[in-house]
Amino acid sequence: MAAPEASTAAAATTSLRYAFGGVLSFFILLLIGVLAFSIRLFSVIKYESVIHEFDPYFNYRVTQFLTKNGIYDFWNWFDDRTWYPLGRVIGGTVYPGLTLTAGTLWWFLNSLNIPLSVETVCVFTAPIFSAFASWATYLLTKEVKGAGAGLTAAALLAMVPSYISRSVAGSYDNEAVAIFALIFTFFLYIKTLNTGSLFYATLNAISYFYMVCSWGGYTFIINLIPMHVLLCIVTGRYSSRLYIAYAPLVVLGTLLAALVPVVGFNAVMTSEHFASFLVFIIIHVVALVYYIKGILSPKMFKLAVTLVLSAGLIVCFAVVAILIALVASSPTKGWSGRSLSLLDPTYASKYIPIIASVSEHQPPTWPSYFMDINVLAFLVPAGIIACFLPLSDASSFVVLYIVTSVYFSGVMVRLMLVLAPAACIMSGIALSEAFDTLTRSIKFQLPGISGGNSEANAGDASSASASAQNDVIKADKTEETAKERPSRKSKKKEKEPVERPPRNPRNAKKLLVLPFEASIVGIFLLVLLGAFYVVHCVWAAAEAYSAPSIVLTSHSHDGLHVFDDFREAYAWLSHNTEVDDKVASWWDYGYQTTAMANRTVIVDNNTWNNTHIATVGTAMSSPEKAAWEIFSSLDVKYVLVVFGGLVGYPSDDINKFLWMVRIGGGVFPHIKEPDYLRDGQYRIDSEATPTMLNCLMYKLSYYRFVETDGKAFDRVRRTEIGKKHFKLTHFEEVFTTHHWMVRLYKLKPPKNRLRGKTKKSKAKTSSASSSKRSGKITRNPWQ
């Protein structure tokens, strides 16, 4: 009677321990969500609740329109305030996931009588979804290596600087919700792969649809998953669960993706999606082979396999031929410019300078890796090794995920955001395995632990989570079974002396433990490493990534200085210009001008029309008279220029000017970059070329600049400018902000342009007037 009572008591203790572990895991996840949300509020605490950067202002404007006019007007909205005189169809050219998510959240809160403004909801959408992303990371990592690794990975993702940079309060961009959708889609794929459930497969397709609605990076999913399926097939790991995880995703996911207007038929017509279709055919051929193998004899099976493979190859070649025929007419073979930039890092600099001109499309430097993922860069290799011990379908997927994301992050610094979840998952696995080994080593060497059954000891050595403890017990049983099998064979054969396995599993685990002192030191070093990581992440969130680009600050010996020039300029435009006035600037400031000043712009951050952007770049690169003619032909009334030479703001238009020359020269050949360089160097001092000193950008930036200090010293370029005293004949300055960061000029009317001319003869005057009467208009050579 004593033995059953002891086993019952042990089972009750184990169940209680599992229940406590589940509750503890829940509260830890809740705290991780609070951490992920609160660490992103530094921008609101230090500054104010304001939208950041450039693209978020367009998303905010679209969300305002959605909440005011409804979903149907949103799909049919033609925006005549952008890309004048072309305009833009908003509903068919945006990824609506972010807008619909924030609009739904705003509607839900207002239905509960919580009267938040649209701006407030937009500001806090990213921190809210960062908490969701942390929980999704827990679910994904739990499917791979257990709950302990999942909790660690979730905590790491909640603080990783790379993700914080795109999800601080006010960063209302597509990535705010897309990273959650990316991780959750991967989790549902792995869940389906582990369970073979069609329910999770359907949820996976729906999650993929939400990802397609949210971000153009959905092509990473629809290429990574086929790569993993092909890897499993090649390595002989095909199963019905793999088929259920993949086939519904391709069929249902592609149909749903085609419903998104900005994607449409691109879901089946572009090269980014072709890999999924080819693997779809391959997995059906393999499934057919396995099915035939189960119903035929070995001899008939060989004949059937030959027929099936022959038919499969014929179908594959036919599909490939059709796909090649579809994309052969395209000069890029069906690939988008950004995709080609990822496959060939030199492609954008050679053929599409508009893509190469974006700072976030540049390759990262080594310090940026340490800045954005910090100590995770050193833990990732250990996590990869842990995934191979043992290797499963789920662990092979995350290994493939980290390998591909490392490559893409090395091509484009923006894709460090895709690397961050993979690095956190791998680091969480590494830290969990390390802590598990070190704590077990300490536990088995403590003098107080000497008795008790092996199951209790095994349970004590497991993690706090119930599922993790299950995994440990299953692993123990597997080890015991594996050790018993050779002993049974040795009893039958008795050919080779085989060492008997230890009777007590605890003695077997003693062979795997580390010295007590080394375990203590190892835990201390890991805790210290985690402390450094936390300190770095908090600093990055508070200082590096919290400042909104529209409000700038600097610290000096006399305190904090705030530069609010952007909003000052947009407010002046809003109050001192007509509603129908057109404003020309470089495309970086288009979204902000439309959203904050409510004025029509020529180009903006959508960059869909390279010729239109090249026209503005050509105007900025041309002499004053030619630029006036170009802007007049576009009905422009004001020109906005960003200048940082007085306060040392490096992201001004002078530093971007060479990209204007390159983009303009790509369409208008008379603009040549060497004309603006002196011996291959870009200069604005006395050694600058005459073409540079006489172009419109130089004049609008440095007009009256000598009046500031008498020397016209540029603090960004760290030199005195070459041409200090000049006048404008076709433009007049109407407003310059307090720190000279934004300068606004108005185009002079034609009659003012002719006042400074010398008096012409009466004959020429009469001939000119007669030509006007005849209706002849001088044609703009730059149109």
Residue pairs with C-beta under 8 A, 6 or more apart in sequence:
10 453
10 455
10 456
13 456
14 455
14 456
14 459
14 469
17 459
17 469
18 466
18 469
18 470
19 466
20 464
21 147
21 463
21 464
21 465
21 466
21 468
21 469
22 465
22 466
24 464
24 465
25 147
25 151
25 464
25 465
25 466
28 151
29 134
29 135
29 138
29 151
29 154
32 131
32 134
32 135
32 138
32 151
32 154
32 155
32 158
33 131
33 132
33 134
33 135
33 158
34 131
35 155
35 158
35 159
36 127
36 130
36 131
36 133
36 134
36 157
36 158
36 159
37 127
37 128
37 130
37 131
38 127
39 158
39 159
39 164
39 537
39 538
39 541
40 126
40 127
40 130
40 164
40 167
40 168
40 169
40 541
41 127
41 169
42 168
42 541
42 542
42 546
43 52
43 168
43 169
43 170
43 545
43 546
43 547
43 548
44 123
44 169
44 170
46 542
46 546
46 547
47 546
47 547
47 548
47 551
48 551
49 119
49 120
49 123
49 169
49 170
50 123
50 170
50 548
50 550
50 551
51 57
51 60
51 119
51 122
51 123
51 170
51 172
51 548
51 550
52 168
52 170
52 171
52 172
52 548
52 549
52 550
53 171
53 173
53 548
53 549
53 550
54 549
54 588
54 589
54 591
54 592
54 605
55 173
55 174
55 591
55 605
56 122
56 170
56 171
56 172
56 173
57 591
57 592
57 594
57 595
57 596
58 591
58 594
58 595
58 604
58 605
58 606
59 98
59 99
59 122
59 172
59 173
59 174
60 118
60 119
60 122
60 172
60 595
61 591
61 594
61 595
62 74
62 90
62 94
62 99
63 99
63 102
63 103
63 106
63 118
63 121
63 122
63 172
64 118
65 73
65 74
65 77
65 90
66 74
66 99
66 100
66 103
67 103
67 106
67 107
67 118
69 77
71 100
74 90
74 91
74 96
74 99
75 91
75 92
75 261
76 91
77 89
77 90
77 91
78 87
78 88
78 89
78 90
79 87
79 88
79 89
79 90
80 87
80 600
81 594
81 598
81 599
81 600
81 601
82 88
82 590
82 594
82 600
82 601
82 604
82 606
83 601
83 602
83 603
83 604
83 606
83 608
83 609
83 612
84 582
84 600
84 601
84 602
84 634
84 635
85 634
85 635
86 609
86 612
88 606
88 608
91 261
92 261
92 262
93 262
93 606
93 608
94 262
95 174
95 212
95 213
95 214
95 215
95 216
95 260
95 262
96 213
96 260
96 261
96 262
97 174
97 177
97 178
97 181
97 210
97 211
97 212
97 213
97 214
97 215
98 125
98 172
98 173
98 174
98 176
98 177
98 178
98 214
100 213
101 125
101 129
101 177
101 214
102 118
102 121
102 122
102 125
102 172
105 121
105 125
105 128
106 116
106 118
106 121
109 116
109 121
110 116
122 172
123 169
123 170
123 172
124 169
125 172
125 176
125 177
126 166
126 167
126 168
126 169
126 170
126 171
126 172
126 173
126 176
126 177
127 167
127 168
127 169
129 167
129 176
129 177
129 179
129 180
130 158
130 163
130 164
130 167
130 176
130 180
131 158
132 180
132 184
133 157
133 163
133 179
133 180
133 183
133 421
134 154
134 155
134 157
134 158
135 154
136 180
136 183
136 184
136 187
137 150
137 153
137 154
137 157
137 183
137 421
137 424
137 425
137 428
138 147
138 150
138 151
138 153
138 154
139 150
139 184
139 187
139 191
140 150
140 153
140 183
140 186
140 187
140 190
140 398
140 425
141 149
141 150
141 152
141 153
141 154
141 425
141 428
141 429
142 149
142 150
142 467
143 187
143 190
143 191
143 194
143 394
144 190
144 387
144 392
144 394
144 395
144 397
144 398
144 425
144 429
145 386
145 387
145 395
145 429
145 432
145 433
146 432
146 463
146 465
146 467
146 468
146 471
147 463
147 465
147 466
147 467
147 468
148 432
148 435
148 436
148 463
148 464
148 465
148 468
149 428
149 429
149 431
149 432
149 433
150 428
150 465
151 428
151 465
152 427
152 428
152 429
152 431
152 432
153 424
153 425
153 427
153 428
153 429
154 424
154 428
155 428
156 376
156 424
156 427
156 428
156 533
157 163
157 420
157 421
157 424
159 533
159 534
159 537
159 538
159 541
160 372
160 373
160 374
160 376
160 420
160 423
160 424
160 537
161 371
161 372
161 373
161 374
161 536
161 537
161 540
161 541
161 544
161 545
162 372
162 373
162 416
162 417
162 419
162 420
163 179
163 417
163 420
163 421
164 537
164 540
164 541
164 545
165 171
165 372
165 417
165 540
165 544
165 545
166 173
166 175
166 176
166 179
166 417
167 175
167 176
167 179
168 541
168 545
168 546
170 548
174 214
174 215
174 216
175 215
175 417
177 214
178 211
178 214
178 215
178 217
179 417
179 420
179 421
181 207
181 210
181 211
181 214
181 215
182 211
182 215
182 217
182 220
182 221
182 418
182 421
183 421
184 207
185 204
185 207
185 208
185 211
185 221
186 221
186 397
186 401
188 200
188 201
188 203
188 204
188 207
189 204
189 225
189 245
189 249
189 397
190 393
190 394
190 397
191 197
191 200
191 204
192 200
192 201
192 204
192 241
192 244
192 245
193 241
193 242
193 245
193 393
193 394
193 397
194 241
194 393
194 394
195 241
196 239
196 240
196 241
196 244
196 245
197 244
198 244
198 248
201 244
201 245
201 248
201 249
202 248
202 252
204 245
204 248
204 249
204 253
205 248
205 249
205 252
205 253
205 256
206 256
208 218
208 221
208 222
208 249
208 253
208 256
208 257
209 253
209 256
209 257
209 259
209 260
211 218
211 221
212 218
212 253
212 256
212 257
212 260
212 263
212 267
213 260
216 338
217 418
218 257
219 272
219 273
219 339
220 404
220 408
220 418
222 253
222 272
222 273
222 275
222 276
223 272
223 275
223 276
224 400
224 401
224 404
225 246
225 249
225 276
226 246
226 275
226 276
226 278
226 279
226 280
227 275
227 400
227 404
228 396
228 397
228 400
229 242
229 245
229 246
229 279
229 283
230 279
230 282
231 396
231 400
232 238
232 242
232 393
232 396
233 242
233 282
233 283
233 286
237 393
237 396
238 283
238 286
238 287
238 290
241 393
242 283
242 393
243 283
243 287
246 279
246 280
246 283
247 280
247 283
247 284
250 276
250 277
250 280
254 267
254 268
254 273
254 276
257 263
257 267
258 264
258 265
258 267
258 268
266 273
267 273
268 277
269 326
269 334
270 327
270 334
270 335
270 336
271 323
271 327
271 333
271 334
271 335
271 339
272 335
272 336
272 339
274 323
274 334
277 319
277 323
278 316
278 319
278 320
281 312
281 315
281 316
281 319
282 312
282 316
285 308
285 309
285 312
285 315
288 308
288 312
289 305
289 308
289 309
292 301
292 304
292 305
292 308
293 301
293 305
296 304
326 334
327 333
327 334
332 340
335 343
337 347
337 348
337 351
337 352
337 355
338 355
338 361
340 347
340 348
341 347
341 348
341 352
341 355
341 356
341 361
341 411
341 412
342 408
342 411
342 412
342 415
345 363
345 411
348 355
348 356
348 361
349 356
352 610
353 659
353 662
353 663
353 666
354 607
354 610
354 613
354 663
355 361
356 362
357 656
357 659
357 662
357 663
359 413
360 412
360 413
360 414
361 412
361 413
361 414
362 412
362 413
363 410
363 411
363 412
363 413
364 409
364 410
364 413
364 416
368 413
368 416
369 377
369 416
370 377
371 540
371 544
372 416
372 420
373 416
373 419
373 420
373 423
374 532
374 533
374 536
374 537
375 427
375 529
375 532
375 533
375 536
376 423
376 424
376 426
376 427
376 533
377 423
379 426
379 427
379 430
379 431
380 402
380 423
380 426
380 427
380 430
382 426
382 430
382 433
382 434
383 402
383 425
383 426
383 427
383 428
383 429
383 430
384 399
384 402
384 426
386 429
386 430
386 433
387 395
387 396
387 398
387 399
387 426
387 429
388 395
388 399
398 422
398 425
398 426
398 429
401 422
401 425
402 419
402 422
402 423
402 425
402 426
405 415
405 418
405 419
405 422
406 419
406 422
408 415
408 418
408 419
409 415
409 416
409 418
409 419
431 526
431 530
432 463
434 522
434 526
435 523
435 526
436 461
436 463
437 512
437 514
438 514
438 519
438 522
438 523
438 526
439 461
439 519
439 523
440 461
440 509
440 512
440 513
441 513
441 514
441 515
441 516
441 518
441 519
442 516
442 519
442 520
442 523
443 449
443 460
443 461
444 457
444 461
444 506
444 509
444 510
444 513
445 513
445 516
445 519
449 457
449 460
454 476
454 504
454 505
454 506
455 473
457 505
457 506
458 472
458 473
458 476
458 505
459 469
459 472
459 473
461 472
461 509
462 468
462 469
462 471
462 472
462 473
463 469
463 472
476 505
479 505
479 508
480 501
480 505
483 501
483 508
484 501
486 498
487 498
487 500
487 501
490 496
490 497
490 498
501 508
502 508
513 519
514 522
547 553
550 566
550 567
550 592
551 562
551 563
551 564
551 566
551 567
552 562
552 563
552 564
552 565
552 649
553 560
553 561
553 562
553 563
554 560
554 561
554 563
554 647
555 561
563 647
563 649
563 739
563 741
565 737
565 738
565 739
565 740
565 741
565 742
566 592
566 741
566 742
567 596
568 737
568 738
568 742
569 640
569 735
569 737
569 742
569 744
570 592
570 593
570 596
570 597
571 596
571 597
572 735
572 744
573 583
573 593
573 597
573 599
573 638
573 640
573 744
574 596
574 597
574 598
574 599
576 734
576 735
577 583
577 597
577 599
577 637
577 638
578 637
579 598
579 599
580 600
581 599
581 600
581 637
581 638
582 599
582 600
582 601
582 602
582 634
582 635
582 636
582 637
582 638
583 593
583 597
583 599
583 600
583 601
583 602
583 636
583 637
583 638
583 639
583 640
584 601
584 602
584 616
584 619
584 631
584 634
584 636
584 638
584 639
584 640
585 593
585 601
585 602
585 616
585 639
585 640
585 641
585 642
586 603
586 616
586 617
586 620
586 642
586 653
586 656
586 660
587 603
587 604
587 605
587 607
587 613
587 616
588 605
588 642
588 656
589 640
589 642
590 601
590 602
590 603
590 604
590 605
590 606
591 604
591 605
593 599
593 601
593 604
593 640
594 600
594 601
594 604
599 638
602 612
602 615
602 616
602 634
602 636
603 609
603 612
603 613
603 616
607 613
610 663
610 666
610 667
611 667
613 663
614 663
614 664
614 666
614 667
614 668
615 630
615 634
615 664
615 667
615 668
615 782
616 660
616 664
617 659
617 660
617 661
617 662
617 663
617 664
617 671
618 630
618 664
618 667
618 668
618 671
618 782
619 626
619 627
619 630
619 631
619 696
619 782
620 627
620 653
620 657
620 660
620 664
620 695
620 696
620 697
621 657
621 660
621 661
621 664
621 665
621 671
621 676
621 695
621 696
621 697
622 630
622 671
622 695
622 696
622 782
623 694
623 695
623 696
624 694
624 696
624 699
624 728
624 729
624 730
624 731
625 729
625 730
626 782
627 696
627 730
628 730
628 731
628 747
628 748
628 753
629 780
629 782
630 780
630 782
630 783
631 639
631 747
632 747
633 780
633 782
633 783
636 747
637 746
637 747
638 734
638 744
638 745
638 746
638 747
639 700
639 731
639 744
639 745
639 746
639 747
640 742
640 743
640 744
641 653
641 697
641 700
641 701
641 742
641 743
641 744
641 745
642 649
642 651
642 652
642 653
642 741
642 742
642 743
643 649
643 652
643 653
643 654
643 701
643 702
643 740
643 741
643 742
643 743
644 650
644 651
644 652
644 654
644 655
644 715
644 716
644 741
645 652
645 654
645 701
645 702
645 705
645 714
645 715
645 716
645 717
645 721
645 740
646 705
646 708
646 715
646 739
646 740
646 741
647 715
647 739
647 740
647 741
648 715
648 716
649 716
649 741
650 716
652 701
652 716
652 741
653 660
653 697
653 701
654 684
654 697
654 698
654 701
654 714
654 716
654 717
655 716
657 676
657 697
658 673
658 676
658 682
660 697
661 671
661 673
661 676
662 673
664 671
665 671
665 672
665 673
668 782
675 689
675 691
675 692
676 682
676 689
676 691
676 692
676 695
677 683
677 689
678 687
678 688
678 689
683 689
683 692
683 719
683 722
684 692
684 698
684 702
684 714
684 717
684 719
684 721
684 722
685 717
685 719
685 720
685 721
685 722
686 720
686 722
687 722
688 722
688 723
692 698
693 722
693 723
696 731
698 723
699 726
699 728
699 731
700 731
700 743
700 745
701 743
702 712
702 721
702 723
702 724
703 726
703 728
703 733
703 743
704 733
705 712
705 714
705 721
705 724
705 740
706 712
706 721
706 724
706 725
708 740
711 720
712 720
712 721
712 724
713 719
713 720
713 721
714 720
714 721
728 745
729 748
729 753
729 756
730 747
730 748
730 753
731 745
731 746
731 747
731 748
732 745
732 746
732 748
733 743
733 744
733 745
734 744
734 745
734 746
735 743
735 744
736 742
736 743
736 744
737 743
760 768
